[in-house]
Amino acid sequence: MESGSRLESESWVATRELLRRLREIMQDAGAIQERLNQIVGLIADYLSAEVCSIYASADGAVLELRATKGLRPEAVRRTRLRVGEGLVGDIAAHARPLALAEAQAHPNFAYRPETGEEIYHSFLGVPVLRGGKVLGVLVVQNVVSRSYSNADVEICETVAMVLAELIDRVLDAELGGGPEAMPLRLLGTAFNSGIGIGAARFHHKGIVITRVVADDAGRESDRLRDALAAVERRVSRRLADREGGAGRDDHEILETYLMLVGDRGWRTRIEDAISGGLSAEAAVQKVQNDTRARMLNVKDRYLRERLSDFEDLTSRLLAELVGEDGRAANGEAPRDAVLIARDLGPAELLDYDRHGLRAVLLAEGSPTAHATIVARALDIPIVGHCPEALTQIQDGDCVIVNGDLGQVLVRPDESVRREFADNLAARAQQSARFLELRHLPAVSKDGIEVSLQANAGLLIDLPHVRDSGAEGIGLYRTEVAFMVREKLPDVAAQTALYARVLDEMGDLPVVFRTLDIGGDKLLPYFDLEGEEANPAMGWRAIRIALDRPELLRDQLRAMIRAAAGKDLAVVFPMIAEIAEFDAARAILDEALADAARAGDAPPRALSVGAMLEVPALLWQLPALFARIDFLSVGSNDLFQFVFASDRANPRLSGRYDALSPVALRLLRQVAEQAAAAGVPVTLCGEMAGRPLEALAALACGFRRLSMAPAKLPLVKAMVRAVDLAALQARLPELLEAEAGSLRAAIARHARDCGLTCGINCGSET
């Protein structure tokens, strides 16, 4: 043991000496190319490698050999590989190291005859990263077949951290101030609808590591501990400020954040990097890079999403270490800003003034990540899966984010900018007028009454529900509160949550949907037992609840306790067979009996419903109506299954229309059967919040719609403006169409009624 410790200590000393000499070369006033040549020679000697090479990328798409010891000198500036091409390109594409004893046997090996590398067998390459961006690749090679150790990889990654500063300087000089300011159109995935125009503001872009190497490891460890303590105090203060007062879901997010601060494995890896000669801030960034590379290759979607949580913490920690005040993006967001980030952690979006943000643009992200959930609650347009955002947009660029279509316009010309600005101004004026209607009834021009309710899933939704003029919550998605926690909330915690919802809504009705997890909705503490080929149609929602009845039983117990002396409405999701509803209802009855035996006050009234999302239920509606008090139609899943069209696949987003004759015949059939059975039916999916689609649903016989609070004023304005009976009378003729969409015909009717906002013939309003 003593001998091993001595060897380890000697290794750290040698590594620090290497870093010291690298730093001296980088600070030299000589030509940059000469310094690069010295660096590759120094690294090759230290690692006993015949070859050391540095590749750099000025445009983020092509890697160019910039310096080498061991390969042919004439290959410098001539050998180029696209990102993703060859071993070097693979490292750049995935931002992860690659160590091979026999490089030429690897399927990604790309031979470049001008380099003379055919005599070298083993290969070790690591990405050169700075600010989360891949600037290049550092490579060492040996003639013999050599199995590189984890220590070798660690050393190269540490060297790459130091090297990043010089490479960044080289690329900045060659770019001459960045790419030409030409207009660009980028594509991503729509995470939350809406349009935002503003100046690009990069999240945490200002945090740049300038001191990479440190001689006093003890002092750096002390700095790390102080910074961690400061971050923990800052978050704890925010948590205390929100305790009891706002009672919002960001309380859960902040508690999750404190758990990350205390992650021992993460802190140990940073301490190890400090022992290797890095400064505290460089060690934090190195572990961030390592964590990103490792987690991006994990198949489990929840684990990949947790990467954003650690990157949030890393950014705050770096801000403390480099002397910032620890707040996101150095504090207050400017007015009219489009926030751009690789990803956002669980608390970062909460740091910004919502009124200063016009949109959020993410290189990565997820529709189910914490930041996306919060953005929806705050009605901020958000587009994700747009990696070009980090390389093609400059700080301060004008950016238009179209959250309806997943499109991003960068540096648009004046006419395009003016067109969008005019459109937004018109929308704002319309919205202001529509908000004036919030206390007026939703009654059509011909006297047909409609109930407009809101969808919600977080406590921070509730003020928006009331402000919108909703007649209640037609769908409370209980799984959202579970998704922002790191552990399963017990019955007491759930009871407090549901009681708060009911208290906030007062006499307005609330329909609680039991957990709809699985598919794209993942819980950190719930094992879904492996990847599924078709998760949307897999083990999710009521299927999980019936296989894990204690989960459903606890949730129903909490709802019953929360609704003591009040009305309780519960709806079960994704019912495919009558037997599933019967089994869920039996668990509810057991929970009611348990509450009675415990002496708990029962709900004043109880109503139980089912979600119509699985087409198989269409042929069981008469039997279902005899069992339920109400029916909720989830149009998102229902039409996804009807058309066998993944709604998360952008290639299919415009292929099938909810206003096709097939879809509307289905909705009319459901509405007619429900009316005949005397069972209220509500349309709850995104279709309900789009004025044209909502109008079609009303023409099909629906009289209850539930939607995002922000959509409700626009839909109410539509209801009050149209002659609904006239469209209903014309609908049978329209439904005779063999194929196509009725969108244009319904839009013409709306225009004839004088409605112009939200009735464009696109798939989104």
C-alpha positions in Angstrom: 0.0 0.0 0.0 2.8 2.4 0.9 4.6 1.7 -2.3 1.5 2.3 -4.4 0.9 5.6 -2.6 4.5 6.7 -3.4 4.1 5.8 -7.1 0.8 7.7 -7.3 2.4 10.7 -5.6 5.4 10.6 -8.0 2.9 10.4 -10.9 1.1 13.5 -9.7 4.4 15.4 -9.3 5.4 14.4 -12.9 2.0 15.5 -14.3 2.4 18.9 -12.5 5.8 19.3 -14.0 4.4 18.6 -17.5 1.6 21.2 -16.9 4.1 23.7 -15.7 6.3 23.4 -18.8 3.2 23.5 -21.1 2.2 26.7 -19.4 5.6 28.2 -20.0 5.4 27.4 -23.7 2.0 28.9 -24.0 3.0 32.1 -22.3 6.0 32.5 -24.5 5.9 35.4 -27.0 7.0 33.3 -29.9 5.0 32.4 -33.0 2.0 30.3 -32.3 3.0 27.5 -34.8 6.3 27.2 -33.1 4.7 26.9 -29.7 2.3 24.2 -31.0 5.3 22.2 -32.4 7.0 22.4 -29.0 3.9 21.3 -27.2 3.4 18.1 -29.3 7.0 17.2 -28.8 6.8 17.7 -25.0 3.6 15.6 -24.8 5.1 12.8 -26.9 8.2 12.6 -24.8 6.2 12.6 -21.5 3.9 9.8 -22.7 6.6 7.8 -24.4 4.7 8.1 -27.7 6.1 8.1 -31.2 3.4 10.5 -32.4 1.6 13.4 -30.8 -0.8 15.5 -33.0 -3.1 18.4 -32.6 -6.2 18.8 -34.7 -8.3 22.0 -34.6 -11.7 23.1 -36.0 -12.3 26.7 -37.0 -15.9 26.1 -38.2 -17.1 23.3 -36.0 -17.5 21.0 -39.1 -13.9 20.2 -40.3 -10.8 19.2 -38.3 -7.4 20.2 -39.6 -4.1 18.8 -38.5 -2.3 21.8 -37.0 0.9 20.4 -35.4 2.5 16.9 -35.1 5.5 15.1 -33.9 5.9 11.7 -35.7 3.6 12.2 -38.7 4.9 13.7 -41.9 5.4 17.5 -41.5 3.9 18.2 -45.0 0.6 16.8 -43.7 0.1 19.8 -41.4 -2.6 22.1 -42.7 -3.3 19.6 -45.5 -4.9 16.7 -43.7 -8.6 17.4 -42.9 -11.4 15.3 -41.5 -15.0 16.1 -41.2 -16.5 15.9 -37.7 -17.7 12.3 -37.5 -15.1 11.1 -40.0 -12.4 8.8 -38.9 -11.2 8.3 -35.3 -10.4 11.9 -34.8 -13.8 13.0 -36.3 -15.6 10.5 -34.0 -14.0 11.9 -30.9 -15.0 15.5 -32.0 -18.5 14.4 -32.8 -19.1 12.7 -29.4 -16.8 14.8 -27.2 -15.4 11.7 -25.7 -11.9 10.0 -25.5 -11.0 7.0 -27.5 -8.2 4.6 -26.7 -7.3 1.7 -29.0 -4.6 -0.9 -29.0 -5.2 -1.6 -32.7 -6.5 1.6 -34.3 -6.6 0.3 -37.9 -9.0 -2.5 -36.9 -11.6 0.0 -35.7 -14.5 0.5 -38.2 -14.1 4.3 -38.1 -10.4 4.3 -39.0 -9.8 6.6 -41.9 -6.4 6.3 -43.7 -4.7 9.5 -44.9 -1.7 8.5 -47.0 0.0 11.9 -46.7 0.4 11.4 -42.9 2.4 8.2 -43.0 0.5 6.9 -40.0 0.2 3.4 -41.3 3.1 2.2 -39.2 1.4 3.1 -36.0 -0.9 0.7 -34.3 -2.2 2.1 -31.0 -4.2 5.4 -30.8 -5.3 7.6 -27.9 -7.3 10.7 -28.6 -9.2 13.2 -26.4 -11.4 16.2 -27.3 -10.1 19.7 -26.7 -13.0 21.4 -25.0 -13.6 25.0 -24.0 -16.9 26.4 -22.7 -18.7 23.2 -23.7 -17.5 23.5 -27.3 -15.2 21.1 -29.1 -12.2 23.1 -30.4 -10.1 20.2 -31.6 -8.6 16.8 -30.8 -5.3 15.8 -29.1 -3.9 12.5 -30.3 -1.0 10.3 -29.3 0.1 7.1 -31.2 2.6 4.3 -30.8 4.2 1.9 -33.2 3.6 -1.1 -31.0 0.1 -2.3 -29.9 -0.3 -0.5 -26.6 -3.1 -0.7 -24.1 -3.4 2.9 -22.8 -4.3 3.1 -19.1 -7.0 5.2 -17.5 -4.1 7.3 -16.1 -2.9 7.9 -19.7 -6.4 9.1 -20.7 -6.6 11.3 -17.6 -3.3 12.9 -18.4 -4.3 13.6 -22.0 -7.6 15.1 -20.9 -5.8 17.3 -18.4 -3.3 18.5 -21.0 -6.2 19.2 -23.4 -7.7 21.5 -20.7 -4.5 23.5 -20.8 -4.2 23.4 -24.5 -7.7 24.7 -25.1 -6.7 28.2 -24.3 -4.0 28.3 -27.0 -6.3 26.6 -29.6 -9.0 29.0 -28.8 -6.6 31.9 -29.4 -5.5 30.4 -32.7 -9.1 30.0 -33.9 -10.2 33.5 -32.8 -7.3 35.0 -34.8 -8.2 33.0 -37.9 -11.9 33.7 -37.7 -11.2 37.4 -37.6 -14.2 38.2 -35.4 -16.5 35.3 -36.2 -18.6 34.2 -39.2 -20.1 36.5 -41.7 -23.2 38.1 -40.4 -25.5 36.4 -43.0 -29.0 35.4 -42.3 -29.5 31.7 -41.3 -32.4 29.4 -40.8 -31.9 26.6 -38.2 -34.2 23.7 -37.4 -34.9 22.2 -34.1 -37.7 20.5 -32.2 -40.6 22.5 -30.8 -40.8 22.0 -27.0 -43.2 24.9 -26.3 -45.3 26.9 -28.7 -45.1 30.6 -29.3 -42.9 33.1 -31.1 -40.1 35.1 -29.6 -37.9 37.8 -31.0 -34.8 39.1 -29.2 -31.1 39.5 -28.9 -29.1 36.3 -28.4 -27.9 35.9 -24.9 -25.7 32.9 -24.1 -26.3 31.3 -20.8 -23.1 31.4 -18.7 -21.0 32.2 -21.8 -19.0 34.8 -19.9 -17.5 32.2 -17.6 -14.1 31.4 -19.1 -11.3 29.6 -17.4 -8.1 31.6 -17.5 -6.1 29.9 -14.7 -5.8 26.2 -15.6 -2.6 25.1 -13.7 -2.0 25.5 -10.0 0.9 24.5 -7.8 -0.8 24.5 -4.4 -3.3 21.6 -4.5 -4.2 22.2 -0.8 -5.2 25.8 -1.5 -7.3 24.8 -4.5 -9.1 22.2 -2.5 -9.9 24.9 0.0 -11.2 27.1 -2.7 -13.4 24.3 -4.0 -14.9 23.6 -0.6 -15.6 27.4 -0.1 -17.3 27.7 -3.4 -19.4 24.6 -2.8 -20.5 26.0 0.5 -21.3 29.3 -1.0 -23.5 27.7 -3.7 -25.2 25.6 -1.1 -25.9 28.7 1.1 -27.3 30.6 -1.9 -29.7 27.8 -2.9 -30.7 27.2 0.7 -31.6 30.9 1.1 -33.7 30.8 -2.0 -35.4 27.7 -0.6 -36.1 29.4 2.7 -37.4 32.5 0.9 -40.0 30.3 -0.9 -40.9 28.2 2.2 -44.5 28.7 3.0 -44.9 31.9 0.9 -45.2 31.0 -2.7 -45.6 27.3 -2.2 -44.5 26.6 -5.7 -43.0 23.6 -7.5 -39.6 25.3 -7.8 -39.3 24.4 -4.1 -39.0 20.8 -5.2 -36.5 21.7 -7.9 -34.3 23.6 -5.4 -34.4 20.6 -3.0 -33.2 18.4 -5.8 -30.5 20.8 -6.5 -29.2 20.6 -2.9 -28.9 16.9 -3.3 -26.6 17.3 -6.3 -24.4 19.7 -4.3 -23.7 16.9 -1.9 -23.0 14.2 -4.5 -19.8 12.6 -3.0 -18.6 10.8 -6.2 -18.8 14.1 -8.2 -16.9 16.0 -5.6 -14.2 13.3 -5.3 -13.5 13.4 -9.1 -13.0 17.1 -8.8 -10.6 16.7 -5.9 -8.6 14.1 -7.9 -8.3 16.5 -10.8 -7.0 19.2 -8.4 -4.4 16.7 -7.1 -3.3 16.2 -10.7 -2.2 19.9 -10.9 -5.3 21.7 -12.1 -6.8 24.8 -10.5 -10.1 24.4 -8.8 -12.1 25.9 -11.7 -10.2 23.9 -14.3 -10.9 20.7 -12.3 -14.6 21.5 -12.1 -14.7 22.1 -15.9 -12.7 18.9 -16.6 -15.2 16.8 -14.6 -18.0 18.6 -16.3 -16.5 17.5 -19.7 -16.0 14.0 -18.5 -19.5 13.7 -17.2 -21.0 15.1 -20.4 -19.0 12.6 -22.5 -20.0 9.7 -20.3 -23.7 10.5 -19.9 -24.4 11.4 -23.5 -23.6 7.8 -24.4 -26.0 6.3 -21.8 -29.1 4.9 -23.4 -31.4 5.7 -20.5 -33.2 8.9 -21.3 -33.6 10.0 -17.7 -29.9 9.7 -17.0 -29.1 11.7 -20.1 -31.5 14.4 -18.9 -29.8 14.5 -15.5 -26.6 15.8 -17.3 -28.3 19.2 -17.4 -28.7 19.1 -13.7 -25.0 18.6 -13.1 -24.1 21.3 -15.8 -26.4 23.7 -13.9 -24.4 23.1 -10.7 -21.1 23.2 -12.5 -21.9 26.6 -14.0 -22.8 28.1 -10.6 -19.7 26.6 -9.1 -17.5 28.1 -11.8 -19.2 31.4 -11.3 -18.2 31.3 -7.6 -14.6 30.3 -8.4 -13.9 32.9 -11.1 -15.3 35.7 -9.0 -18.8 36.1 -10.4 -21.8 36.4 -8.1 -23.1 33.0 -8.9 -26.3 34.1 -10.6 -27.3 32.8 -14.0 -25.7 34.7 -16.8 -24.2 37.2 -14.4 -27.5 38.2 -13.0 -30.4 40.0 -14.6 -31.5 39.1 -18.1 -31.8 42.0 -20.5 -35.1 42.9 -22.0 -36.0 41.2 -25.3 -33.5 38.4 -24.9 -33.4 34.9 -26.5 -31.6 32.7 -24.0 -29.3 30.2 -25.7 -27.7 27.3 -23.9 -26.5 23.7 -24.5 -29.1 22.8 -21.9 -30.7 24.2 -18.7 -30.6 22.7 -15.3 -33.5 22.3 -12.9 -33.3 25.8 -11.3 -31.5 27.9 -14.0 -34.6 29.2 -15.8 -36.0 30.3 -12.5 -33.0 32.7 -12.1 -34.2 34.8 -15.0 -36.8 37.6 -15.0 -39.5 35.9 -17.1 -40.5 39.3 -18.5 -37.1 39.9 -20.0 -37.1 36.5 -21.9 -38.7 36.2 -25.2 -37.7 32.6 -26.0 -35.3 29.8 -25.1 -33.1 28.0 -27.6 -31.3 24.8 -26.6 -28.6 22.8 -28.4 -29.8 19.7 -26.6 -32.6 19.6 -24.1 -35.7 17.3 -23.8 -39.5 17.9 -24.0 -39.7 16.3 -20.5 -36.8 18.0 -18.8 -37.3 20.3 -15.8 -36.5 23.5 -17.7 -39.0 22.6 -20.4 -41.7 21.9 -17.8 -41.1 25.3 -16.2 -41.0 27.1 -19.6 -44.4 25.7 -20.4 -45.8 26.9 -17.1 -44.4 30.4 -17.7 -45.5 30.3 -21.4 -42.1 30.9 -22.8 -41.5 29.6 -26.4 -38.8 27.0 -26.4 -37.0 25.1 -29.2 -34.5 22.3 -28.5 -32.3 19.8 -30.4 -30.7 22.7 -32.3 -26.9 22.1 -31.9 -26.0 24.8 -34.5 -27.2 27.4 -32.1 -23.9 27.2 -30.2 -21.7 27.6 -33.3 -23.8 29.7 -35.7 -25.1 32.4 -33.4 -23.1 35.2 -32.0 -23.9 37.0 -28.7 -26.3 39.9 -29.5 -27.5 38.5 -32.8 -31.2 39.1 -33.6 -32.9 35.7 -33.3 -36.5 34.8 -34.0 -37.6 31.5 -32.3 -40.7 29.9 -33.8 -41.8 27.5 -31.1 -44.8 26.5 -33.1 -42.8 25.0 -36.0 -39.4 24.4 -34.3 -37.7 27.0 -36.6 -35.0 29.6 -35.7 -34.2 32.6 -37.9 -30.8 34.1 -37.1 -29.8 37.6 -38.2 -33.0 38.0 -40.3 -33.1 40.9 -42.7 -35.1 43.9 -41.8 -38.2 43.0 -43.8 -38.5 39.6 -42.1 -37.8 41.1 -38.7 -40.5 43.8 -39.3 -43.0 41.2 -40.5 -42.6 39.1 -37.3 -42.6 42.1 -35.1 -45.8 43.3 -36.6 -47.3 39.9 -36.2 -46.3 39.8 -32.5 -47.6 43.3 -32.0 -50.9 42.3 -33.5 -51.0 39.1 -31.3 -50.3 41.2 -28.2 -53.1 43.6 -29.0 -55.5 40.8 -29.7 -54.4 39.1 -26.4 -55.0 42.3 -24.5 -58.5 42.6 -26.0 -59.1 38.9 -25.3 -58.1 39.2 -21.7 -60.9 41.7 -21.3 -63.3 38.9 -22.1 -62.1 36.6 -19.3 -65.0 37.4 -17.0 -67.6 37.1 -19.8 -69.2 33.8 -20.6 -68.1 31.6 -23.5 -71.3 31.8 -25.5 -71.4 31.7 -29.3 -73.2 34.4 -31.4 -76.1 32.0 -31.8 -76.3 31.3 -28.0 -74.5 28.0 -27.6 -72.8 27.8 -24.2 -69.3 26.3 -24.0 -67.2 25.5 -20.9 -63.6 26.5 -21.2 -61.2 25.0 -18.7 -57.5 24.9 -18.2 -54.8 22.2 -18.2 -52.2 22.4 -15.4 -49.5 20.3 -13.9 -47.6 22.6 -11.5 -48.6 24.9 -8.7 -47.0 27.8 -10.7 -49.7 27.2 -13.3 -52.5 28.1 -11.0 -52.3 31.9 -11.1 -52.3 31.7 -14.9 -55.4 29.5 -14.7 -57.3 32.1 -12.7 -56.0 35.0 -14.8 -57.2 33.3 -18.0 -60.8 33.2 -16.9 -61.0 29.4 -16.9 -64.0 27.8 -15.4 -61.8 25.3 -13.6 -59.0 22.8 -14.3 -60.2 20.2 -16.8 -57.0 18.2 -16.6 -54.4 18.3 -13.8 -51.4 16.2 -14.8 -50.3 14.9 -11.5 -47.2 13.2 -13.0 -45.5 16.6 -13.6 -45.0 17.1 -9.8 -43.5 13.6 -9.6 -41.1 14.4 -12.5 -39.4 17.3 -10.8 -38.6 15.3 -7.7 -35.6 13.0 -7.0 -37.7 10.6 -4.9 -41.2 9.3 -4.8 -43.5 11.7 -2.8 -45.2 9.9 0.0 -48.9 10.1 0.8 -48.4 13.1 3.1 -46.5 15.1 0.4 -49.1 14.3 -2.2 -51.9 15.1 0.1 -50.4 18.6 0.7 -50.0 19.1 -3.0 -53.5 18.2 -4.0 -55.0 20.1 -1.1 -53.1 23.2 -2.2 -54.5 22.8 -5.7 -58.0 22.5 -4.4 -57.6 25.4 -2.0 -56.1 27.7 -4.7 -59.0 26.9 -7.1 -61.7 27.5 -4.5 -65.1 26.6 -5.9 -63.8 26.0 -9.3 -63.7 22.3 -10.3 -60.5 20.3 -10.7 -60.1 17.0 -12.5 -57.0 15.1 -11.3 -55.5 12.6 -13.8 -53.7 9.8 -12.1 -50.1 9.2 -13.0 -49.4 9.0 -16.7 -45.8 8.0 -16.6 -43.8 6.0 -19.0 -43.3 6.8 -22.7 -41.5 10.1 -22.7 -42.4 10.9 -19.0 -39.7 9.4 -16.9 -39.3 9.4 -13.1 -35.8 9.3 -11.6 -36.7 6.8 -9.0 -38.8 4.4 -11.0 -37.3 1.6 -13.0 -39.1 1.1 -16.3 -37.3 -2.2 -16.7 -35.3 -1.4 -19.9 -35.7 0.4 -23.2 -38.9 -0.2 -25.2 -39.1 -0.2 -28.9 -42.4 1.7 -28.8 -42.6 3.5 -25.5 -45.7 5.5 -26.3 -47.5 2.2 -26.8 -45.7 0.4 -24.0 -45.7 0.1 -20.3 -47.1 3.4 -19.2 -50.0 5.1 -17.5 -52.8 2.8 -16.2 -50.7 -0.3 -17.2 -48.0 0.7 -14.7 -50.6 1.6 -12.1 -52.3 -1.8 -12.3 -49.0 -3.6 -12.2 -47.9 -1.5 -9.3 -51.2 -1.0 -7.4 -49.5 0.4 -4.3 -48.4 3.4 -6.4 -52.0 4.1 -7.5 -53.5 3.3 -4.1 -51.2 5.8 -2.4 -52.1 8.5 -4.9 -55.8 7.9 -4.5 -55.5 8.0 -0.7 -53.8 11.4 -1.0 -56.5 12.7 -3.3 -59.3 11.5 -0.9 -57.6 13.1 2.1 -57.0 16.4 0.3 -60.6 16.6 -0.9 -62.2 16.1 2.6 -65.4 18.0 2.5 -64.8 19.1 -1.1 -65.6 17.8 -4.6 -63.1 15.2 -6.0 -62.9 14.3 -9.7 -60.5 11.6 -10.8 -59.7 10.4 -14.3 -57.7 7.3 -15.3 -55.4 7.6 -18.3 -54.9 5.4 -21.3 -57.8 3.0 -20.7 -57.8 0.4 -23.5 -60.3 -2.1 -22.0 -63.3 -1.9 -19.7 -61.5 -4.4 -17.4 -58.7 -1.8 -16.8 -61.2 0.8 -15.7 -62.9 -1.7 -13.4 -59.6 -2.6 -11.8 -58.7 1.0 -11.3 -62.1 1.8 -9.9 -61.8 -1.1 -7.5 -58.5 0.3 -6.1 -60.3 3.7 -5.7 -63.1 2.0 -3.8 -60.5 0.3 -1.5 -58.9 3.6 -0.8 -62.3 5.1 0.0 -63.0 2.2 2.4 -59.6 2.7 4.0 -60.3 6.4 4.6 -63.7 5.6 6.2 -62.1 3.0 8.5 -59.4 5.6 9.5 -62.1 8.1 10.3 -61.0 10.5 7.5 -63.7 12.9 6.3 -64.8 11.8 2.8 -65.1 14.0 -0.3 -68.3 16.0 -0.5 -68.9 14.5 -4.0 -66.9 12.1 -6.1 -66.9 11.8 -9.9 -64.8 9.3 -11.8 -63.9 9.3 -15.5 -61.7 7.7 -18.1 -59.3 9.1 -20.7 -60.2 8.2 -24.3 -56.7 7.9 -25.9 -56.5 4.3 -27.1 -58.7 3.7 -30.2 -59.8 0.2 -28.9 -62.0 2.0 -26.4 -64.1 3.4 -29.2 -65.9 0.1 -29.6 -66.5 -0.2 -25.9 -68.0 3.2 -25.2 -71.6 2.0 -24.4 -70.3 -0.3 -21.6 -67.9 2.4 -20.4 -70.6 5.1 -20.3 -72.5 2.9 -17.8 -69.5 3.0 -15.5 -68.2 6.6 -15.6 -69.3 10.1 -14.6 -67.4 11.8 -17.4 -65.2 11.2 -20.4 -62.0 13.1 -21.3 -60.6 12.8 -24.8 -56.8 13.1 -25.0 -56.5 14.1 -28.7 -52.6 14.1 -28.6 -52.4 10.3 -28.0 -55.7 9.4 -29.6 -54.7 10.8 -33.1 -51.1 9.6 -32.7 -52.5 6.0 -32.4 -55.3 6.5 -35.0 -52.8 7.6 -37.6 -49.9 5.5 -36.3 -47.9 8.7 -36.3 -45.3 9.5 -33.6 -46.2 13.1 -32.6 -42.5 13.6 -31.5 -41.2 12.8 -35.0 -40.7 16.1 -36.9 -40.9 14.2 -40.2 -44.5 13.3 -39.5 -45.6 16.6 -37.9 -47.4 17.9 -41.0 -48.4 14.6 -42.6 -51.7 13.9 -40.7 -54.2 16.6 -39.8 -56.6 16.6 -36.9 -59.0 18.5 -39.2 -59.2 15.6 -41.7 -62.6 14.0 -42.3 -61.4 10.8 -40.6 -60.5 12.6 -37.3 -63.6 14.8 -37.2 -65.9 11.8 -37.9 -64.3 10.1 -35.0 -64.9 13.1 -32.7 -68.5 13.5 -33.8 -69.2 9.9 -33.1 -67.8 10.2 -29.6 -69.7 13.4 -28.9 -73.0 11.9 -30.1 -72.6 8.7 -28.1 -71.7 10.7 -25.0 -74.7 13.0 -25.4 -77.0 10.0 -25.9 -75.7 8.4 -22.7 -75.9 11.7 -20.8 -72.2 11.6 -20.0 -70.2 14.9 -20.2 -67.3 14.8 -22.5 -64.2 17.1 -22.6 -61.5 17.6 -25.2 -58.2 17.9 -23.4 -55.4 17.7 -25.9 -53.5 20.4 -27.7 -56.3 20.5 -30.3 -58.5 22.2 -27.7 -56.2 25.2 -27.5 -56.0 25.9 -31.2 -58.9 28.1 -32.3 -59.5 26.4 -35.6 -59.3 22.9 -34.2 -61.4 24.0 -31.2 -64.1 25.3 -33.5 -64.2 22.0 -35.4 -64.5 20.1 -32.1 -67.4 22.3 -31.1 -69.1 21.7 -34.5 -68.7 18.0 -33.8 -70.7 18.4 -30.6 -68.1 19.0 -27.8 -69.2 21.6 -25.3 -66.2 21.3 -22.9 -62.6 22.2 -23.8 -59.5 22.1 -21.6 -56.3 23.8 -22.7 -53.2 25.6 -21.7 -54.2 28.8 -19.8 -52.4 31.0 -22.3 -54.5 29.6 -25.1 -57.9 30.2 -23.4 -58.5 33.9 -24.1 -58.0 33.3 -27.8 -60.3 30.3 -27.9 -63.0 32.3 -25.9 -62.8 35.1 -28.4 -63.3 32.5 -31.2 -66.4 31.0 -29.4 -68.0 34.4 -28.9 -67.4 35.4 -32.5 -68.7 32.4 -34.5 -72.1 31.2 -35.5 -71.7 27.6 -34.3 -75.1 26.2 -35.5 -74.4 27.2 -39.1 -71.1 25.3 -39.1 -72.7 22.3 -37.4 -75.4 22.3 -40.1 -72.8 22.3 -42.8 -70.5 19.7 -41.2 -72.2 16.5 -42.5 -71.6 17.7 -46.1 -67.9 18.5 -45.3 -67.4 15.1 -43.7 -68.4 13.3 -46.9 -65.0 14.2 -48.3 -62.9 11.1 -49.1 -59.6 12.5 -47.9 -57.6 15.6 -47.3 -58.2 18.3 -44.7 -61.2 20.5 -43.9 -58.9 23.2 -42.4 -59.4 25.7 -45.2 -63.2 25.3 -45.2 -63.5 25.7 -41.4 -61.2 28.7 -41.6 -63.4 30.3 -44.3 -66.4 30.0 -41.9 -64.4 31.6 -39.1 -63.4 34.5 -41.4 -67.0 34.9 -42.4 -67.8 35.4 -38.8 -65.2 38.1 -38.6 -62.5 36.1 -36.7 -59.0 36.7 -38.1 -56.6 35.7 -35.3 -55.5 32.1 -34.9 -57.2 30.7 -38.0 -54.4 30.5 -40.4 -54.4 27.3 -42.4 -51.1 26.0 -40.9 -51.1 23.1 -38.5 -50.4 25.6 -35.6 -52.0 28.8 -34.6 
